[in-house]
Amino acid sequence: MKDNTIAVIFEGGEPLSKLEKSLNNVCHTVLLDNMRKLMNVDDIREIVVVTNYHRLAKKAGKMDKVVVQDVQTKGFHFGEELLKIVSEYKPQNLFYLGGASFPLIQEKEIKQIISAVKDRDNFVYTNNPQSSDLVAFTPADALFNMQPPASDNSLAISLRDEAGLTMELIPYSKGIIFDLDTPTDFLILGASPYVEKSTEKALREVPLNYELLDKAKEVLCGYYRDVAIVGRVGAPLIAYLNNNLKLRLRIFSEERGMKALGRETSGEVETLIGYFIEEFGISKFFKYLERVAELAFIDTRVLFAHFKLDLQAEERFLSDMGRWQELEHPWLKEFTRAAVECEIPVLLGGHSLVSGGLWLLAEELKMKV
């Protein structure tokens, strides 16, 4: 039974704008590539793909080992759908992968993860307990001993805290930590020497401007220049940057786990940076940022939650890309314009920017320092 492993991938959504659709096309290219990698892993019995994208389902359904399950976005509940899969396929071990995740993961890493799970009892292996999108665990029916999570963000932590599994972190690498979440991640991947050819081709259809990233790389390759990182910044990234680049880091990390712990949903998110902006305004925040740093990376989703902004995906993505002229939301437009007009390069994004995005940049640039 320890050899009875299935892989499960969830990929769903309702992209509305042209920008979202172009990003989705890249994500689906990555997903199909990852499915080919999973197909080559002998330990995986079946690959279950849960999606509401018909074109993706059609392509996936033609692949070996793959079973496609259509799902509707209305009334969708992640944990309940995962429970149905475990009930139907009765695996001993389950390897879960977020659909748009891990464009650089390697077959050997997948094999190592599955091997580690097979060798243990009551065990969960994850890339991030506070925002998991890669989770391998045994036994799969441990899901029945906990409240089904509404999203994959809290899957690993629920398996540990509610189902009683022992948790360990998967060793970080560019393949494990880098994720595609916001346009800035696509930008970093598109300029990376590690991007796979199929993904690189799909990225050509996305309107990305690499000028700001080039300026950021110039600072990162410098000699102890000041770099500010704001948002859900973890200790492993800080250590990796310190070990591989010559920087003076100015870190302000807060609200890690705001999704997995339900703080965003409950409206509990509070940030010191947010209170500073409330007190002194957006303009003064960026003026002070210019004084203390030569480059900044900002996880804006923490600020959005602090200010309780109800933003559509297109609005968030346009802000990430600095396209303030196309925004109508007054606060978001002002903030994005101030970031664009700041005297230092400012890259905006989500959690993945201040984790996998910066990790991949450091991996690329460490030989140039």
Buried (B, 14 or more C-beta within 10 A) or exposed (E): EBEBBBBBBBBBBEBEBEBBEBBBBBBBBBBBBBBEBBBEBEBBBBBBBBBBBEEBBEBBEEBEBBBBBEBEEEEBEBBEBBBBBBEEBEBBBBBBBBBBBBBBBBBEBBBBBBEBBBEBEEBBBBBBBBBBBBBBBBBBBBBEEBEBBBBBBBBBBBBBEBBEBEBBEBEBBBBBBBBBBBBBBBBBBBBBEBBBEBBBEBBEEBEBEEEBBEBBBBBBBBEEBBBBBBBBBBEBBBEBBEEBBBBEBBBBBBBBBBBBBEBBEEEEBBBEBBEBBEEEEBBEBBBEBBEEBBBBBBBBBBBBBBBEBEBEBBBBBBBBBBBBEEBEBEBBBBBBBBBBEBEBBBBBBBBBBBBBBBBBBBBBBBEEE
